[in-house]
Amino acid sequence: MSRLKLLIEKLRVAVDSGKMTSDFVSKSIAEIKEIGFEYNYDKFPLLVDTESFSDTSLGSPSNLAEALLWKIGKWKTYKKFCNQFADQNSEPSNTDVVFYAFAKHLKDNDNPIYDQHAMRGIWAICSDLDASEVAKCKHLLFDTSNKWKSTGTGANATACYEIFLNRMARIVKDGCTKEELDRLLMPLGQAIKKETNTYVDFENIVKFV
């Protein structure tokens, strides 16, 4: 049995038995690092004082960061992101839920970061997803050939975000923080995607009976 499969088994048992403590998650982060996957602080340096950010965007770029977004064709995406940050009543759509979740995380760090890797990690360690939830996760992350999509997309994107939020809220009651879970779920999801190719492969690595 691979080290990744063994780690997922331990995590599933911990989630099922309410033992996702800060210490256990920290040890799991160290273990996934030994396997070869870890949170990339060079690519994603720590975010600091994001709650104090404000939407200062205008009708056209006014600084280098905005100019770069304009250059790579992301100006409209950026403007919508700014609105999601500023408007507490904004809602996600199936096409922008990852950016929406990030905007809400910046506004309030208690809101977790959500992306394909985090969703894949939650799916892997939570054994209580019902058939409907599994179907939604599969539609989000696998294509019609049952191979991993390059990104999580589709009509179930917002539904999977709700699944993610529900499981995160439950797990942190065991003692770990959402930030600690984020540091685990990202590399775990990356490892799963790297070491499996198809839905059958994924089933084999997360099922033990």
TAUR-V100445 format. One record per backbone hydrogen bond with DSSP energy under -1.0 kcal/mol. NH is the residue of the N-H (numbers start at 1). CO is the residue of the C=O. E is the energy in kcal/mol with one decimal. If there is no record, write none. Layout:
# TAUR-V100445
NH,CO,E ; NH,CO,E
This chain:
# TAUR-V100445
6,2,-2.2 ; 7,3,-2.4 ; 8,4,-2.5 ; 9,5,-2.2 ; 10,6,-2.2 ; 11,7,-2.4 ; 12,8,-2.7 ; 13,9,-2.1 ; 14,10,-2.2 ; 15,11,-2.7 ; 16,12,-2.5 ; 17,13,-2.0 ; 19,14,-3.1 ; 21,19,-2.1 ; 25,21,-2.5 ; 26,22,-2.3 ; 27,23,-2.2 ; 28,24,-2.0 ; 29,25,-2.4 ; 30,26,-1.9 ; 31,27,-1.8 ; 32,28,-2.5 ; 33,29,-1.6 ; 34,30,-1.7 ; 35,31,-1.4 ; 37,32,-2.3 ; 41,39,-1.1 ; 44,40,-2.7 ; 52,49,-1.3 ; 53,50,-1.7 ; 67,63,-2.2 ; 68,64,-2.3 ; 69,65,-1.9 ; 70,66,-2.3 ; 71,67,-2.3 ; 72,68,-2.0 ; 73,70,-1.4 ; 74,69,-3.1 ; 78,74,-2.6 ; 79,75,-2.5 ; 80,76,-2.1 ; 81,77,-2.2 ; 82,78,-2.5 ; 83,79,-1.8 ; 84,80,-2.3 ; 85,81,-1.9 ; 86,82,-2.3 ; 87,83,-3.0 ; 90,87,-1.7 ; 100,96,-2.6 ; 101,97,-2.7 ; 102,98,-1.8 ; 103,99,-2.7 ; 104,100,-2.3 ; 105,101,-1.8 ; 106,102,-2.4 ; 107,103,-1.9 ; 108,104,-2.1 ; 111,108,-2.6 ; 119,115,-2.5 ; 120,116,-2.4 ; 121,117,-2.4 ; 122,118,-2.5 ; 123,119,-2.5 ; 124,120,-2.0 ; 125,121,-1.9 ; 126,122,-1.5 ; 134,130,-2.6 ; 135,131,-2.1 ; 136,132,-1.8 ; 137,133,-2.4 ; 138,134,-2.7 ; 139,135,-2.2 ; 140,136,-2.0 ; 141,137,-2.2 ; 142,138,-2.6 ; 143,147,-3.0 ; 146,143,-2.0 ; 148,197,-1.1 ; 149,141,-3.1 ; 153,140,-1.7 ; 157,154,-1.5 ; 160,156,-2.6 ; 161,157,-1.5 ; 162,158,-1.8 ; 163,159,-1.9 ; 164,160,-2.7 ; 165,161,-2.7 ; 166,162,-2.3 ; 167,163,-2.2 ; 168,164,-2.6 ; 169,165,-2.5 ; 170,166,-1.5 ; 171,167,-2.5 ; 172,168,-2.3 ; 174,171,-2.3 ; 175,172,-1.4 ; 176,20,-1.3 ; 181,177,-2.2 ; 182,178,-2.3 ; 183,179,-1.8 ; 185,181,-3.6 ; 186,182,-1.9 ; 188,184,-2.1 ; 189,185,-3.0 ; 190,186,-2.1 ; 191,187,-2.5 ; 192,188,-2.4 ; 193,189,-2.1 ; 194,190,-2.2 ; 195,191,-2.5 ; 196,192,-1.0 ; 199,146,-1.8 ; 202,198,-2.1 ; 203,199,-2.7 ; 204,200,-2.3 ; 205,201,-1.4 ; 206,202,-1.2 ; 207,203,-1.5
